[in-house]
Amino acid sequence: MEIRKSVLPVSRPFSGSEEIQALTEVLDSGWWGKGPKVAEFEKSFAEMVGAKHAIAVTSASAGQDLVFKALSMTGVDIASPTISFMTTAVVPLWNDCTTNIVDVDPQALNIDPIDLRKSLKANTAAVIAVNNAGVLAPIDDIRNFFDGFILEDCAHSCYTPGAGSRGDAAVWSFQAVKTMPTGDGGMITTNDSSLYERILPLTWLGISSTYSRTQGNNSNSVGNRPGYTWDYQIDVLGYKAYMIDLTAALGLVQMKKLPLSLAWRRHIQERYNLELHPEVQRPAHTETVQYYGARVHSNLRDELITYLGEKLIHTSVHYKPLHLHPIVKQDRDYKIADQEWLRLISLPCHGAMTDDDISYVVYWVNKFFELKSK
Ligand SMILES: Cc1ncc(COP(=O)(O)O)c(C=O)c1O
């Protein structure tokens, strides 16, 4: 097969004229900041995932941070799995907490409840349960022995049925390569009304939204004057992490397209599952197919990445275990993660791929293993 002319990315966002129209409407409206589009996005998203409350923020990382700040979680220990993105290890450090990195189960590479139980410290106050690659983390098992706060990290599970409904709160990511991308962005969802009320003012320096003050909603304004209520009074230490209408407009369009985009990702996954060489271990089933995380023999993984790179196929590794990063190095062993991560390779899987692109990946992966078996 001839080598293609342009790179096939491992992930990328995908948009059409609907996104351009939605952005144009917001640009023309004169209201670009946090306003009616954010409110609409929060309402629709909460409905989709079956949550009582949703707060749109700038990223899942910012969302995790605000949840811990709203809970005044500081000086305690926070556990999370080692196969994850840096956010889950570092956000505890932002809050002067210790990061307790736990090993994973060999199938889904989700946090291992048995290892978690052994790793718990007297002051472990929260667990960040990541739904790795869209597969639901074993939160019900964790509840059997842990009665602290469980934050469900749904960055990869938008939308796996049941995601976001098992923790005390959940965070979602709309970063550029996620299943519902807006460039960057995130959502916090929870059924806990008191937690919701505490998080909300933290998203903007303790101020109620400017838009609501143009609409005569003066929740923390001073006095009761006609017109735009410019004045406000601050009594909590807040941050700046709210989503704006330009982003929410993209989110609303991407949310409408989500069923189709997930169906296409599942099609890619099904073709890979059916057609790839038997040396390629298929990923644990996922509803969302955030990425196609295959596994190959550890002696061949890096060679395969280079071989595919030469054919202009980009791949990735999700993830190098967090405990291997010096910033959060832990004084212990990780039997499963240390062995499995060396076998991980994510193959291209996104909405901009065609059936020909899938065939191209299958051809070169299979060619690699045929050459190896000679
Ligand atoms: C498991 C996990 N958690 C959190 C995040 C952070 O998301 P964001 O980029 O929206 O902050 C990511 C991003 O890749 C992730 O993979």
The ligand as an SDF file (V2000), in Angstrom:
LIG
                    3D

 16 16  0  0  0  0  0  0  0  0999 V2000
   -8.4900   11.1410   33.1250 C   0  0  0  0  0  0  0  0  0  0  0  0
   -8.3880   12.6150   32.9100 C   0  0  0  0  0  0  0  0  0  0  0  0
   -8.7330   13.4260   33.9130 N   0  0  0  0  0  0  0  0  0  0  0  0
   -8.6730   14.7660   33.7690 C   0  0  0  0  0  0  0  0  0  0  0  0
   -8.2660   15.3380   32.5910 C   0  0  0  0  0  0  0  0  0  0  0  0
   -8.1500   16.8220   32.4950 C   0  0  0  0  0  0  0  0  0  0  0  0
   -9.0720   17.3640   31.6040 O   0  0  0  0  0  0  0  0  0  0  0  0
   -8.9420   18.8810   31.1670 P   0  0  0  0  0  0  0  0  0  0  0  0
   -7.9360   18.9310   30.0630 O   0  0  0  0  0  0  0  0  0  0  0  0
  -10.3100   19.2530   30.7120 O   0  0  0  0  0  0  0  0  0  0  0  0
   -8.4940   19.6550   32.3510 O   0  0  0  0  0  0  0  0  0  0  0  0
   -7.9170   14.5260   31.5120 C   0  0  0  0  0  0  0  0  0  0  0  0
   -7.4700   15.1130   30.2430 C   0  0  0  0  0  0  0  0  0  0  0  0
   -6.9840   14.4450   29.3410 O   0  0  0  0  0  0  0  0  0  0  0  0
   -7.9700   13.1180   31.6780 C   0  0  0  0  0  0  0  0  0  0  0  0
   -7.6160   12.2910   30.6820 O   0  0  0  0  0  0  0  0  0  0  0  0
  1  2  1  0
  2  3  1  0
  2 15  2  0
  3  4  2  0
  4  5  1  0
  5  6  1  0
  5 12  2  0
  6  7  1  0
  7  8  1  0
  8  9  2  0
  8 10  1  0
  8 11  1  0
 12 13  1  0
 12 15  1  0
 13 14  2  0
 15 16  1  0
M  END
$$$$
